[in-house]
Amino acid sequence: MVAHDTDMLSDSVQTCKLMIMTSTINHAETVDFFKSNNYFGAREESFMFFPQAMLPAIDDKTGKILMKSKCEMQLSPNGNGALFEAINTNVDVQKCIEEVDLVQVIGVDNVLNRLLDPVQVYFTASKQLETSLKCLVKRSPDEKVGVVCKKNNKYDIVEYSELSDE
């Protein structure tokens, strides 16, 4: 992030849009965290925060819906897959995406990603790719990470929670 020496950053870097998908559980706290840290030296208008969808939480062992109370389901964030739903249902996010030349999507749990990674941006642009993704081979079949695969001859990402033991 832009934590120091922001006066040395070009206007084009300072005007990048950072769209941060949050959970409704921690949306206000996330926005407050960025505000209280002065947006880590970046401009406030460069940030857009938007919540992701929530789904009923399910017990891993029984497959039953977890209840928050006798008459209320426990909800959990929809995960990375919620990004596309959030884009399709949020006019502000759609407008922001339409106004830029390049969009970089970074999953919070992918340590390979760097914000505005010049190597990945250059690679993607120089090869005239529509998209690129950094990933590694799983260390073991039971490692709890999503998998990049081909489904119906198209690239896809399957969340580890959706993979069977087979």
C-alpha positions in Angstrom: 0.0 0.0 0.0 1.0 3.6 -0.2 2.3 3.9 3.4 5.1 6.5 3.0 6.7 8.9 0.5 3.3 9.7 -1.1 4.6 13.0 -2.3 6.9 11.1 -4.6 4.0 9.2 -6.3 2.8 10.4 -9.7 -0.7 11.7 -10.0 -1.6 8.6 -12.2 -0.7 6.3 -9.3 -2.5 8.6 -6.7 -5.7 8.6 -8.8 -5.9 4.8 -9.1 -9.2 3.5 -7.8 -9.1 1.0 -5.0 -12.3 -0.9 -4.7 -12.4 -2.9 -1.5 -15.1 -5.6 -1.0 -16.0 -6.0 2.6 -18.4 -8.1 4.6 -21.5 -6.6 6.1 -20.2 -7.9 9.4 -17.1 -5.6 9.3 -17.9 -3.0 6.6 -18.1 0.0 9.0 -15.0 -1.1 10.9 -13.0 -1.5 7.7 -13.9 1.9 6.4 -13.1 3.4 9.9 -9.8 1.6 9.9 -8.8 3.2 6.6 -10.0 6.6 7.7 -8.2 6.5 11.1 -5.0 5.6 9.2 -5.4 8.5 6.8 -5.9 6.0 3.9 -2.3 5.0 4.3 -1.2 8.2 2.5 -3.4 7.7 -0.5 -6.3 10.0 -1.4 -9.7 9.3 0.2 -11.5 9.7 -3.1 -9.4 6.9 -4.5 -11.2 4.4 -2.3 -14.5 2.6 -2.8 -15.8 0.2 -0.2 -18.7 -2.1 -0.9 -20.1 -5.1 1.0 -20.4 -8.6 -0.4 -23.5 -10.8 -0.3 -24.2 -13.0 2.7 -25.3 -16.7 2.6 -26.6 -19.0 5.3 -23.8 -20.6 7.3 -23.8 -24.4 7.1 -22.4 -26.9 9.5 -19.4 -28.7 7.8 -20.3 -32.1 9.4 -24.1 -32.2 9.2 -24.8 -30.0 6.2 -27.5 -28.3 8.3 -28.0 -24.5 8.3 -26.7 -22.9 11.5 -29.0 -20.7 13.4 -28.2 -17.4 15.1 -31.4 -17.7 17.2 -34.6 -19.8 17.1 -35.9 -17.7 14.3 -32.8 -16.3 12.5 -30.3 -18.0 10.3 -26.6 -17.4 10.9 -25.2 -15.6 7.8 -21.6 -15.7 6.5 -19.8 -13.8 3.8 -20.2 -15.3 0.3 -16.4 -15.3 -0.2 -14.4 -14.4 -3.3 -17.2 -15.6 -5.6 -19.3 -12.8 -4.2 -17.2 -10.3 -6.2 -19.1 -10.9 -9.4 -22.5 -10.7 -7.8 -21.4 -7.5 -6.1 -20.3 -6.0 -9.5 -23.5 -7.1 -11.1 -25.7 -5.6 -8.4 -23.8 -2.4 -7.5 -24.1 0.5 -10.0 -21.3 2.5 -8.4 -18.9 -0.4 -8.7 -19.9 -1.0 -12.4 -19.4 2.7 -13.1 -16.0 2.7 -11.5 -14.9 -0.3 -13.6 -16.2 1.2 -16.8 -14.1 4.4 -16.2 -10.7 2.6 -16.0 -8.5 0.9 -18.5 -7.3 -2.0 -16.3 -8.8 -3.8 -13.3 -6.7 -5.8 -10.9 -8.5 -8.2 -8.6 -6.6 -9.3 -5.5 -8.0 -12.0 -3.1 -7.0 -11.1 0.4 -5.8 -14.7 1.0 -3.5 -14.8 -2.0 0.0 -13.8 -0.7 1.4 -13.8 -4.2 -0.5 -10.6 -5.2 1.0 -7.2 -4.9 -1.1 -4.1 -5.3 -0.4 -2.6 -8.8 2.3 -5.2 -9.4 4.2 -3.7 -12.3 5.5 -7.1 -13.5 2.0 -8.6 -13.7 0.4 -5.5 -15.2 3.2 -5.4 -17.8 3.0 -9.1 -18.6 -0.8 -9.0 -19.0 -0.7 -5.9 -21.2 2.3 -6.9 -23.3 0.7 -10.3 -24.1 -2.6 -8.5 -24.8 -4.3 -10.8 -22.3 -7.8 -10.1 -21.0 -6.8 -11.5 -17.6 -4.0 -13.1 -15.7 -3.8 -14.9 -12.4 -0.9 -15.7 -10.0 -1.2 -19.1 -8.4 0.7 -22.1 -7.2 0.3 -25.8 -7.3 -1.3 -27.2 -4.1 1.2 -28.6 -1.6 -1.1 -31.5 -0.9 -4.6 -32.6 -2.0 -6.1 -31.7 1.4 -4.6 -28.2 1.4 -7.6 -25.8 1.9 -7.1 -23.5 -1.1 -9.2 -23.0 -4.2 -8.1 -24.7 -7.5 -7.8 -23.2 -11.0 -9.2 -25.6 -13.4 -11.0 -25.9 -16.7 -14.7 -26.6 -16.7 -16.5 -26.9 -20.0 -13.3 -25.8 -21.8 -13.2 -22.5 -19.8 -11.0 -21.6 -17.0 -12.6 -21.4 -13.6 -11.8 -21.3 -9.9 -13.3 -23.9 -7.6 -13.3 -23.0 -3.9 -11.8 -25.7 -1.6 -15.1 -26.0 0.2 -16.8 -27.1 -3.0 -14.2 -29.8 -3.8 -15.0 -33.4 -2.9 -12.4 -35.7 -1.4 -12.1 -37.5 -4.7 
